[in-house]
């Protein structure tokens, strides 16, 4: 029987499961920190306040929208729902889309996760490239957006949702009350409920690919990845076009895609191709479908085209900008993928950070439930996912299967060991 479990498939299964669990262990404190910050922003700053501050057009509106996105939620569904709320209440199309891009590409927890799994150059690419992404989008919208299409999309957004974003108490008063922090606790739980399926599926897929898929597969998909000296300029451009296609078929949010991005880079995919893959969390099919529900299919297709063009420009700009200063990272810098699965659980700073932030999670969960017990469900919890229906149900089933896969794989790991 031990020989049966030590067969190639079961050994790879065990390695895949432990790779996934190791990836999550490395990222756990970053998730907790990021969602704590996001929850505070969601509670203390309402969409209505954001909209009034953002305005409708101009550099100031773009800057304010980008800032609000930076400090807001990283869940793609929640970000799209918030964008719909801002747009239907009068925010300009470009500022609303700037908020959407910033809230999924410039958020703090994503930068921490990228640093853990990749290298500092990718963090620079994420934030500086994210600004280039937003700037390119702004120019494209100013030059190409038809006024009739924008107004039709605004009317569609108003018809697709009730106006339910009420004003909350002043944040200076709310932050000093137990009610305020009870809301933060409930929102923190809501953040995790939003992303756990994406994280479970995304991290599991990354572990499976690391264990079962050889680097040669990605080198064949991304032409020129295995070439000595790296891909040529036209192959680099091709990588930025293939990256969004790969992301489209994974349909996993940005947080779940980072380990897979590290595997792609470790397999020789260019910096530009990996950045395009990371930037593509808003051009996957579930987001296109929900965007169509919010704004209509014509506007959804227009936004898709603008985002694709913008992310290609941003990825290439960062790639060639770093190359000009000889700062492009090597494949070996995908440090999280270079470690054996069991070594990721050693006693180091990750252990102590995880203990601290899991403790913080316990406090926030306690505050959230205490607030429910004393005041009922009240306000300040949750996001509207736009009723994604079948897609979310499928993702939920995949997440459950992923948890089963990981449980059995962990048992196999200790059996084989």
C-alpha positions as a Markdown table, in Angstrom:
| # | Residue | x | y | z |
|---|---|---|---|---|
| 1 | Unk | 0.0 | 0.0 | 0.0 |
| 2 | Unk | 2.8 | 2.6 | 0.8 |
| 3 | Unk | 4.2 | 1.8 | -2.7 |
| 4 | Unk | 0.8 | 2.6 | -4.2 |
| 5 | Unk | 0.6 | 6.0 | -2.5 |
| 6 | Unk | 4.2 | 6.7 | -3.5 |
| 7 | Unk | 3.4 | 6.4 | -7.2 |
| 8 | Unk | 4.2 | 9.4 | -9.4 |
| 9 | Unk | 0.6 | 10.8 | -9.5 |
| 10 | Unk | 0.0 | 10.6 | -5.7 |
| 11 | Unk | 3.4 | 12.0 | -5.0 |
| 12 | Unk | 2.6 | 14.9 | -7.3 |
| 13 | Unk | -0.8 | 15.4 | -5.8 |
| 14 | Unk | 0.8 | 15.6 | -2.3 |
| 15 | Unk | 3.4 | 18.1 | -3.6 |
| 16 | Unk | 0.7 | 20.2 | -5.4 |
| 17 | Unk | -1.4 | 20.4 | -2.2 |
| 18 | Unk | 1.5 | 21.3 | 0.0 |
| 19 | Unk | 2.7 | 23.9 | -2.5 |
| 20 | Unk | -0.8 | 25.5 | -2.4 |
| 21 | Unk | -0.9 | 25.5 | 1.4 |
| 22 | Unk | 2.6 | 26.9 | 1.5 |
| 23 | Unk | 1.7 | 29.7 | -0.9 |
| 24 | Unk | -1.3 | 30.6 | 1.3 |
| 25 | Unk | 0.7 | 30.4 | 4.5 |
| 26 | Unk | 3.2 | 32.9 | 3.0 |
| 27 | Unk | 0.4 | 35.3 | 2.0 |
| 28 | Unk | -2.0 | 35.0 | 4.9 |
| 29 | Unk | -0.8 | 38.0 | 6.9 |
| 30 | Unk | -0.9 | 40.1 | 3.7 |
| 31 | Unk | -4.5 | 39.2 | 3.1 |
| 32 | Unk | -5.4 | 40.1 | 6.7 |
| 33 | Unk | -3.6 | 43.4 | 6.7 |
| 34 | Unk | -5.0 | 44.4 | 3.3 |
| 35 | Unk | -8.6 | 43.5 | 4.2 |
| 36 | Unk | -8.4 | 45.3 | 7.5 |
| 37 | Unk | -7.4 | 48.5 | 5.8 |
| 38 | Unk | -10.1 | 47.9 | 3.1 |
| 39 | Unk | -12.8 | 47.3 | 5.7 |
| 40 | Unk | -12.0 | 50.5 | 7.5 |
| 41 | Unk | -12.3 | 52.5 | 4.2 |
| 42 | Unk | -15.5 | 50.8 | 3.2 |
| 43 | Unk | -17.1 | 51.7 | 6.6 |
| 44 | Unk | -15.8 | 55.2 | 7.2 |
| 45 | Unk | -16.1 | 56.5 | 3.6 |
| 46 | Unk | -19.3 | 56.0 | 1.7 |
| 47 | Unk | -19.7 | 55.9 | -2.1 |
| 48 | Unk | -21.8 | 59.1 | -1.9 |
| 49 | Unk | -18.9 | 61.0 | -0.3 |
| 50 | Unk | -16.5 | 59.6 | -2.9 |
| 51 | Unk | -18.8 | 60.7 | -5.7 |
| 52 | Unk | -19.1 | 64.2 | -4.4 |
| 53 | Unk | -15.4 | 64.5 | -4.0 |
| 54 | Unk | -14.6 | 62.9 | -7.4 |
| 55 | Unk | -16.6 | 65.2 | -9.6 |
| 56 | Unk | -17.2 | 64.3 | -13.3 |
| 57 | Unk | -14.1 | 65.1 | -15.3 |
| 58 | Unk | -10.6 | 66.6 | -15.3 |
| 59 | Unk | -7.2 | 65.9 | -13.7 |
| 60 | Unk | -8.4 | 66.5 | -10.2 |
| 61 | Unk | -11.3 | 64.1 | -10.6 |
| 62 | Unk | -9.0 | 61.4 | -12.0 |
| 63 | Unk | -6.5 | 61.9 | -9.2 |
| 64 | Unk | -9.2 | 61.7 | -6.5 |
| 65 | Unk | -10.8 | 58.7 | -8.1 |
| 66 | Unk | -7.4 | 56.9 | -8.3 |
| 67 | Unk | -6.7 | 57.7 | -4.6 |
| 68 | Unk | -10.1 | 56.4 | -3.5 |
| 69 | Unk | -9.5 | 53.2 | -5.5 |
| 70 | Unk | -6.1 | 52.8 | -4.0 |
| 71 | Unk | -7.5 | 52.7 | -0.5 |
| 72 | Unk | -10.6 | 50.7 | -1.4 |
| 73 | Unk | -11.5 | 47.0 | -1.9 |
| 74 | Unk | -9.5 | 44.7 | -4.2 |
| 75 | Unk | -12.3 | 42.3 | -4.9 |
| 76 | Unk | -13.2 | 42.7 | -8.6 |
| 77 | Unk | -16.9 | 42.1 | -8.1 |
| 78 | Unk | -17.1 | 44.6 | -5.3 |
| 79 | Unk | -15.0 | 47.2 | -7.2 |
| 80 | Unk | -17.3 | 46.8 | -10.2 |
| 81 | Unk | -20.4 | 47.3 | -8.0 |
| 82 | Unk | -18.9 | 50.4 | -6.4 |
| 83 | Unk | -18.0 | 51.7 | -9.8 |
| 84 | Unk | -21.6 | 51.3 | -10.9 |
| 85 | Unk | -22.8 | 53.1 | -7.8 |
| 86 | Unk | -20.4 | 56.1 | -8.5 |
| 87 | Unk | -21.2 | 56.2 | -12.2 |
| 88 | Unk | -25.0 | 56.1 | -11.8 |
| 89 | Unk | -24.9 | 59.0 | -9.3 |
| 90 | Unk | -23.1 | 61.3 | -11.7 |
| 91 | Unk | -19.4 | 60.5 | -11.7 |
| 92 | Unk | -17.7 | 60.8 | -15.1 |
| 93 | Unk | -17.0 | 57.6 | -17.0 |
| 94 | Unk | -13.2 | 58.1 | -16.9 |
| 95 | Unk | -13.1 | 58.8 | -13.1 |
| 96 | Unk | -15.4 | 55.9 | -12.5 |
| 97 | Unk | -13.1 | 53.6 | -14.5 |
| 98 | Unk | -10.0 | 55.0 | -12.8 |
| 99 | Unk | -11.6 | 54.1 | -9.5 |
| 100 | Unk | -12.2 | 50.6 | -10.8 |
| 101 | Unk | -8.7 | 50.1 | -12.1 |
| 102 | Unk | -7.1 | 51.5 | -9.0 |
| 103 | Unk | -9.2 | 49.4 | -6.6 |
| 104 | Unk | -8.1 | 46.2 | -8.3 |
| 105 | Unk | -4.5 | 47.1 | -9.3 |
| 106 | Unk | -3.2 | 49.6 | -6.8 |
| 107 | Unk | -4.4 | 48.2 | -3.5 |
| 108 | Unk | -1.9 | 47.6 | -0.7 |
| 109 | Unk | -2.5 | 43.9 | -0.2 |
| 110 | Unk | -1.8 | 43.2 | -3.8 |
| 111 | Unk | 1.5 | 44.9 | -3.7 |
| 112 | Unk | 2.5 | 43.0 | -0.6 |
| 113 | Unk | 1.5 | 39.7 | -2.3 |
| 114 | Unk | 3.4 | 40.5 | -5.4 |
| 115 | Unk | 6.6 | 41.2 | -3.4 |
| 116 | Unk | 6.2 | 37.9 | -1.5 |
| 117 | Unk | 5.9 | 35.8 | -4.7 |
| 118 | Unk | 7.8 | 37.8 | -7.2 |
| 119 | Unk | 10.3 | 40.7 | -6.9 |
| 120 | Unk | 10.4 | 44.4 | -6.2 |
| 121 | Unk | 10.4 | 45.2 | -9.9 |
| 122 | Unk | 6.9 | 43.7 | -10.2 |
| 123 | Unk | 5.8 | 45.9 | -7.3 |
| 124 | Unk | 7.1 | 48.9 | -9.2 |
| 125 | Unk | 5.4 | 47.6 | -12.3 |
| 126 | Unk | 2.1 | 47.1 | -10.4 |
| 127 | Unk | 1.9 | 50.6 | -9.0 |
| 128 | Unk | 3.7 | 52.8 | -11.6 |
| 129 | Unk | 2.3 | 50.6 | -14.4 |
| 130 | Unk | -1.1 | 50.9 | -12.8 |
| 131 | Unk | -0.8 | 54.7 | -13.0 |
| 132 | Unk | 0.2 | 54.4 | -16.7 |
| 133 | Unk | -2.8 | 52.0 | -17.2 |
| 134 | Unk | -5.2 | 54.6 | -15.7 |
| 135 | Unk | -3.6 | 57.5 | -17.7 |
| 136 | Unk | -3.8 | 55.5 | -21.0 |
| 137 | Unk | -7.4 | 54.6 | -20.2 |
| 138 | Unk | -8.2 | 58.3 | -19.5 |
| 139 | Unk | -6.8 | 59.4 | -22.9 |
| 140 | Unk | -8.6 | 56.7 | -24.8 |
| 141 | Unk | -11.9 | 57.5 | -23.1 |
| 142 | Unk | -11.5 | 61.2 | -23.8 |
| 143 | Unk | -10.7 | 60.5 | -27.5 |
| 144 | Unk | -13.2 | 57.8 | -28.2 |
| 145 | Unk | -16.1 | 57.6 | -25.8 |
| 146 | Unk | -19.4 | 58.4 | -27.6 |
| 147 | Unk | -21.6 | 60.7 | -25.5 |
| 148 | Unk | -24.8 | 58.8 | -26.5 |
| 149 | Unk | -23.2 | 55.5 | -25.4 |
| 150 | Unk | -22.1 | 57.0 | -22.0 |
| 151 | Unk | -25.6 | 58.4 | -21.3 |
| 152 | Unk | -27.3 | 55.2 | -22.3 |
| 153 | Unk | -24.9 | 53.3 | -20.0 |
| 154 | Unk | -25.7 | 55.6 | -17.1 |
| 155 | Unk | -29.4 | 55.1 | -17.6 |
| 156 | Unk | -28.9 | 51.3 | -17.7 |
| 157 | Unk | -26.8 | 51.5 | -14.5 |
| 158 | Unk | -29.6 | 53.4 | -12.8 |
| 159 | Unk | -32.2 | 50.9 | -13.9 |
| 160 | Unk | -30.1 | 47.9 | -12.8 |
| 161 | Unk | -29.9 | 48.8 | -9.1 |
| 162 | Unk | -31.8 | 50.6 | -6.4 |
| 163 | Unk | -30.1 | 53.7 | -4.9 |
| 164 | Unk | -29.3 | 52.2 | -1.5 |
| 165 | Unk | -26.0 | 53.8 | -0.5 |
| 166 | Unk | -27.2 | 56.0 | 2.4 |
| 167 | Unk | -25.1 | 58.5 | 4.2 |
| 168 | Unk | -23.3 | 57.3 | 7.3 |
| 169 | Unk | -22.3 | 59.3 | 10.4 |
| 170 | Unk | -19.2 | 61.5 | 10.2 |
| 171 | Unk | -16.1 | 59.2 | 10.1 |
| 172 | Unk | -14.4 | 61.2 | 12.9 |
| 173 | Unk | -17.3 | 60.3 | 15.2 |
| 174 | Unk | -17.8 | 56.8 | 13.9 |
| 175 | Unk | -14.1 | 55.8 | 14.3 |
| 176 | Unk | -14.3 | 56.6 | 18.0 |
| 177 | Unk | -17.3 | 54.4 | 18.7 |
| 178 | Unk | -17.7 | 50.6 | 19.3 |
| 179 | Unk | -20.4 | 50.7 | 16.6 |
| 180 | Unk | -17.9 | 51.9 | 14.1 |
| 181 | Unk | -15.5 | 49.1 | 14.8 |
| 182 | Unk | -18.3 | 46.5 | 14.9 |
| 183 | Unk | -19.1 | 47.6 | 11.4 |
| 184 | Unk | -15.4 | 47.2 | 10.5 |
| 185 | Unk | -15.5 | 43.7 | 11.9 |
| 186 | Unk | -18.6 | 42.8 | 9.9 |
| 187 | Unk | -17.1 | 44.3 | 6.8 |
| 188 | Unk | -13.8 | 42.4 | 7.4 |
| 189 | Unk | -15.8 | 39.1 | 7.4 |
| 190 | Unk | -17.6 | 40.2 | 4.3 |
| 191 | Unk | -14.3 | 40.9 | 2.5 |
| 192 | Unk | -13.1 | 37.3 | 3.2 |
| 193 | Unk | -16.5 | 35.9 | 2.2 |
| 194 | Unk | -16.1 | 37.7 | -1.1 |
| 195 | Unk | -12.6 | 36.4 | -2.0 |
| 196 | Unk | -12.3 | 33.0 | -0.4 |
| 197 | Unk | -13.5 | 31.2 | -3.5 |
| 198 | Unk | -11.1 | 33.1 | -5.8 |
| 199 | Unk | -8.2 | 32.5 | -3.4 |
| 200 | Unk | -9.0 | 28.8 | -2.9 |
| 201 | Unk | -9.3 | 28.1 | -6.6 |
| 202 | Unk | -6.5 | 30.3 | -7.7 |
| 203 | Unk | -3.9 | 29.1 | -5.2 |
| 204 | Unk | -5.0 | 25.4 | -5.8 |
| 205 | Unk | -4.6 | 25.9 | -9.6 |
| 206 | Unk | -1.1 | 27.4 | -9.0 |
| 207 | Unk | -0.1 | 24.4 | -6.9 |
| 208 | Unk | -1.4 | 21.9 | -9.5 |
| 209 | Unk | 0.4 | 23.7 | -12.3 |
| 210 | Unk | 3.7 | 23.8 | -10.2 |
| 211 | Unk | 3.5 | 20.1 | -9.6 |
| 212 | Unk | 2.1 | 18.7 | -12.8 |
| 213 | Unk | 2.8 | 21.2 | -15.7 |
| 214 | Unk | 6.4 | 21.4 | -16.9 |
| 215 | Unk | 7.9 | 24.8 | -17.8 |
| 216 | Unk | 8.1 | 23.7 | -21.4 |
| 217 | Unk | 4.3 | 24.1 | -21.7 |
| 218 | Unk | 4.5 | 27.8 | -20.9 |
| 219 | Unk | 7.6 | 28.2 | -23.0 |
| 220 | Unk | 5.7 | 26.8 | -26.0 |
| 221 | Unk | 2.6 | 29.0 | -25.3 |
| 222 | Unk | 4.7 | 32.2 | -24.8 |
| 223 | Unk | 6.9 | 32.0 | -27.8 |
| 224 | Unk | 10.5 | 32.9 | -27.1 |
| 225 | Unk | 10.4 | 32.3 | -23.4 |
| 226 | Unk | 13.2 | 29.7 | -23.5 |
| 227 | Unk | 15.4 | 31.7 | -25.9 |
| 228 | Unk | 18.8 | 32.5 | -24.7 |
| 229 | Unk | 18.9 | 36.2 | -24.0 |
| 230 | Unk | 15.1 | 36.4 | -23.6 |
| 231 | Unk | 12.4 | 37.0 | -26.1 |
| 232 | Unk | 12.8 | 39.5 | -28.9 |
| 233 | Unk | 10.8 | 42.8 | -29.0 |
| 234 | Unk | 8.0 | 41.3 | -31.1 |
| 235 | Unk | 7.8 | 38.2 | -28.9 |
| 236 | Unk | 7.5 | 40.5 | -25.9 |
| 237 | Unk | 4.6 | 42.3 | -27.6 |
| 238 | Unk | 3.1 | 38.9 | -28.3 |
| 239 | Unk | 3.4 | 37.9 | -24.6 |
| 240 | Unk | 1.3 | 41.0 | -23.6 |
| 241 | Unk | -1.4 | 39.7 | -25.9 |
| 242 | Unk | -1.3 | 36.1 | -24.7 |
| 243 | Unk | -1.3 | 37.1 | -21.0 |
| 244 | Unk | -4.8 | 38.5 | -21.1 |
| 245 | Unk | -6.0 | 35.4 | -23.0 |
| 246 | Unk | -4.5 | 33.1 | -20.3 |
| 247 | Unk | -6.2 | 35.3 | -17.6 |
| 248 | Unk | -9.5 | 35.2 | -19.5 |
| 249 | Unk | -9.7 | 31.4 | -19.3 |
| 250 | Unk | -8.6 | 31.2 | -15.7 |
| 251 | Unk | -11.3 | 33.7 | -14.6 |
| 252 | Unk | -9.6 | 34.0 | -11.2 |
| 253 | Unk | -9.3 | 37.4 | -9.4 |
| 254 | Unk | -6.0 | 39.2 | -9.1 |
| 255 | Unk | -5.3 | 38.0 | -5.6 |
| 256 | Unk | -5.7 | 34.3 | -6.6 |
| 257 | Unk | -3.6 | 34.8 | -9.8 |
| 258 | Unk | -0.4 | 36.1 | -8.2 |
| 259 | Unk | 1.1 | 32.6 | -7.4 |
| 260 | Unk | 0.3 | 31.6 | -11.0 |
| 261 | Unk | 2.0 | 34.7 | -12.3 |
| 262 | Unk | 5.1 | 33.7 | -10.3 |
| 263 | Unk | 5.0 | 30.3 | -12.0 |
| 264 | Unk | 4.7 | 31.9 | -15.4 |
| 265 | Unk | 7.7 | 34.2 | -14.7 |
| 266 | Unk | 9.7 | 31.3 | -13.3 |
| 267 | Unk | 9.0 | 29.4 | -16.6 |
| 268 | Unk | 10.6 | 32.2 | -18.6 |
| 269 | Unk | 7.6 | 34.4 | -19.6 |
| 270 | Unk | 8.7 | 38.0 | -20.1 |
| 271 | Unk | 8.1 | 40.7 | -17.5 |
| 272 | Unk | 5.7 | 42.4 | -19.9 |
| 273 | Unk | 3.7 | 39.2 | -20.4 |
| 274 | Unk | 3.4 | 38.5 | -16.6 |
| 275 | Unk | 2.4 | 42.2 | -16.0 |
| 276 | Unk | -0.3 | 41.9 | -18.7 |
| 277 | Unk | -1.5 | 38.7 | -17.0 |
| 278 | Unk | -1.7 | 40.4 | -13.6 |
| 279 | Unk | -3.4 | 43.5 | -15.1 |
| 280 | Unk | -6.1 | 41.4 | -16.8 |
| 281 | Unk | -8.3 | 40.6 | -13.8 |
| 282 | Unk | -11.0 | 43.0 | -15.2 |
| 283 | Unk | -11.1 | 41.5 | -18.7 |
| 284 | Unk | -12.1 | 38.0 | -17.7 |
| 285 | Unk | -15.5 | 36.6 | -18.8 |
| 286 | Unk | -17.3 | 36.9 | -15.4 |
| 287 | Unk | -16.4 | 40.6 | -15.2 |
| 288 | Unk | -17.5 | 41.1 | -18.8 |
| 289 | Unk | -20.8 | 39.5 | -18.1 |
| 290 | Unk | -21.5 | 41.5 | -14.9 |
| 291 | Unk | -20.3 | 44.7 | -16.6 |
| 292 | Unk | -22.9 | 44.0 | -19.3 |
| 293 | Unk | -25.6 | 43.7 | -16.6 |
| 294 | Unk | -24.6 | 47.0 | -15.1 |
| 295 | Unk | -23.9 | 49.1 | -18.2 |
| 296 | Unk | -25.3 | 47.2 | -21.2 |
| 297 | Unk | -23.4 | 45.0 | -23.7 |
| 298 | Unk | -22.2 | 47.9 | -25.9 |
| 299 | Unk | -20.6 | 49.7 | -23.1 |
| 300 | Unk | -19.2 | 46.5 | -21.6 |
| 301 | Unk | -17.5 | 45.7 | -25.0 |
| 302 | Unk | -16.2 | 49.3 | -25.2 |
| 303 | Unk | -14.7 | 49.1 | -21.6 |
| 304 | Unk | -13.2 | 45.7 | -22.5 |
| 305 | Unk | -11.5 | 47.2 | -25.6 |
| 306 | Unk | -10.2 | 50.2 | -23.7 |
| 307 | Unk | -8.9 | 48.1 | -20.8 |
| 308 | Unk | -7.1 | 45.6 | -23.2 |
| 309 | Unk | -5.4 | 48.4 | -25.1 |
| 310 | Unk | -4.4 | 50.2 | -21.9 |
| 311 | Unk | -2.9 | 47.2 | -20.1 |
| 312 | Unk | -0.8 | 46.3 | -23.2 |
| 313 | Unk | 0.6 | 49.8 | -23.3 |
| 314 | Unk | 1.2 | 49.8 | -19.5 |
| 315 | Unk | 2.9 | 46.4 | -19.5 |
| 316 | Unk | 5.2 | 47.2 | -22.5 |
| 317 | Unk | 6.0 | 50.7 | -21.0 |
| 318 | Unk | 7.2 | 49.1 | -17.8 |
| 319 | Unk | 9.1 | 46.3 | -19.5 |
| 320 | Unk | 11.0 | 48.6 | -21.8 |
| 321 | Unk | 11.4 | 51.2 | -19.1 |
| 322 | Unk | 13.1 | 48.8 | -16.8 |
| 323 | Unk | 15.1 | 47.3 | -19.6 |
| 324 | Unk | 16.5 | 50.7 | -20.5 |
| 325 | Unk | 18.1 | 50.9 | -17.0 |
| 326 | Unk | 19.0 | 47.2 | -17.0 |
| 327 | Unk | 16.6 | 46.5 | -14.1 |
| 328 | Unk | 14.5 | 43.7 | -15.5 |
| 329 | Unk | 14.4 | 40.8 | -13.0 |
| 330 | Unk | 15.5 | 37.3 | -13.7 |
| 331 | Unk | 13.3 | 34.2 | -13.6 |
| 332 | Unk | 15.1 | 33.2 | -10.4 |
| 333 | Unk | 13.5 | 36.2 | -8.6 |
| 334 | Unk | 10.2 | 34.3 | -8.5 |
| 335 | Unk | 11.4 | 33.3 | -5.1 |
| 336 | Unk | 8.2 | 31.7 | -3.8 |
| 337 | Unk | 8.3 | 29.1 | -6.5 |
| 338 | Unk | 11.9 | 28.2 | -5.9 |
| 339 | Unk | 11.3 | 26.7 | -2.5 |
| 340 | Unk | 10.4 | 23.1 | -1.6 |
| 341 | Unk | 6.8 | 22.9 | -0.2 |
| 342 | Unk | 7.8 | 21.8 | 3.3 |
| 343 | Unk | 10.3 | 24.6 | 3.7 |
| 344 | Unk | 7.6 | 27.3 | 3.5 |
| 345 | Unk | 6.5 | 26.5 | 7.0 |
| 346 | Unk | 9.7 | 27.2 | 8.8 |
| 347 | Unk | 10.0 | 29.5 | 11.8 |
| 348 | Unk | 10.7 | 33.0 | 10.4 |
| 349 | Unk | 9.0 | 36.4 | 10.2 |
| 350 | Unk | 6.0 | 34.9 | 8.3 |
| 351 | Unk | 5.1 | 32.7 | 11.3 |
| 352 | Unk | 5.1 | 35.7 | 13.8 |
| 353 | Unk | 3.2 | 38.0 | 11.3 |
| 354 | Unk | 0.6 | 35.3 | 10.7 |
| 355 | Unk | 0.1 | 34.8 | 14.5 |
| 356 | Unk | -0.3 | 38.5 | 15.0 |
| 357 | Unk | -2.8 | 39.0 | 12.1 |
| 358 | Unk | -4.8 | 35.9 | 12.9 |
| 359 | Unk | -5.1 | 37.3 | 16.4 |
| 360 | Unk | -6.3 | 40.6 | 14.9 |
| 361 | Unk | -8.8 | 38.6 | 12.8 |
| 362 | Unk | -10.2 | 37.0 | 15.9 |
| 363 | Unk | -10.7 | 40.5 | 17.5 |
| 364 | Unk | -12.5 | 41.9 | 14.4 |
| 365 | Unk | -14.7 | 38.8 | 14.1 |
| 366 | Unk | -15.6 | 39.1 | 17.8 |
| 367 | Unk | -16.4 | 42.8 | 17.4 |
| 368 | Unk | -18.5 | 42.1 | 14.3 |
| 369 | Unk | -20.6 | 39.4 | 16.0 |
| 370 | Unk | -20.9 | 41.5 | 19.2 |
| 371 | Unk | -22.3 | 44.3 | 17.1 |
| 372 | Unk | -24.8 | 42.0 | 15.5 |
| 373 | Unk | -25.9 | 40.6 | 18.8 |
| 374 | Unk | -26.4 | 44.1 | 20.3 |
| 375 | Unk | -27.8 | 46.0 | 17.4 |
| 376 | Unk | -29.0 | 43.5 | 14.8 |
| 377 | Unk | -27.5 | 43.3 | 11.3 |
| 378 | Unk | -27.5 | 47.1 | 10.8 |
| 379 | Unk | -25.3 | 48.7 | 8.3 |
| 380 | Unk | -21.8 | 48.5 | 7.0 |
| 381 | Unk | -21.5 | 45.0 | 5.8 |
| 382 | Unk | -21.0 | 43.4 | 2.5 |
| 383 | Unk | -20.8 | 44.2 | -1.2 |
| 384 | Unk | -23.1 | 43.7 | -4.0 |
| 385 | Unk | -21.7 | 41.1 | -6.4 |
| 386 | Unk | -24.2 | 42.0 | -9.0 |
| 387 | Unk | -25.9 | 38.6 | -8.8 |
| 388 | Unk | -23.4 | 36.7 | -10.9 |
| 389 | Unk | -25.5 | 33.6 | -10.5 |
| 390 | Unk | -24.2 | 30.6 | -12.4 |
| 391 | Unk | -20.6 | 31.8 | -12.5 |
| 392 | Unk | -20.4 | 32.3 | -8.7 |
| 393 | Unk | -22.1 | 28.9 | -8.1 |
| 394 | Unk | -19.6 | 27.2 | -10.4 |
| 395 | Unk | -16.8 | 29.0 | -8.6 |
| 396 | Unk | -18.2 | 27.9 | -5.3 |
| 397 | Unk | -18.3 | 24.2 | -6.4 |
| 398 | Unk | -14.7 | 24.5 | -7.7 |
| 399 | Unk | -13.7 | 26.0 | -4.3 |
| 400 | Unk | -15.2 | 23.1 | -2.4 |
| 401 | Unk | -13.5 | 20.6 | -4.7 |
| 402 | Unk | -10.3 | 22.6 | -4.2 |
| 403 | Unk | -10.6 | 22.2 | -0.4 |
| 404 | Unk | -11.2 | 18.5 | -0.7 |
| 405 | Unk | -8.2 | 18.2 | -3.1 |
| 406 | Unk | -6.0 | 20.0 | -0.6 |
| 407 | Unk | -7.2 | 18.0 | 2.4 |
| 408 | Unk | -6.5 | 14.6 | 0.7 |
| 409 | Unk | -3.2 | 15.9 | -0.7 |
| 410 | Unk | -2.0 | 17.0 | 2.7 |
| 411 | Unk | -2.9 | 13.5 | 4.1 |
| 412 | Unk | -1.0 | 12.0 | 1.2 |
| 413 | Unk | 2.0 | 14.2 | 1.9 |
| 414 | Unk | 2.3 | 13.0 | 5.5 |
| 415 | Unk | 1.6 | 9.4 | 4.3 |
| 416 | Unk | 4.4 | 9.6 | 1.7 |
| 417 | Unk | 6.7 | 11.4 | 4.1 |
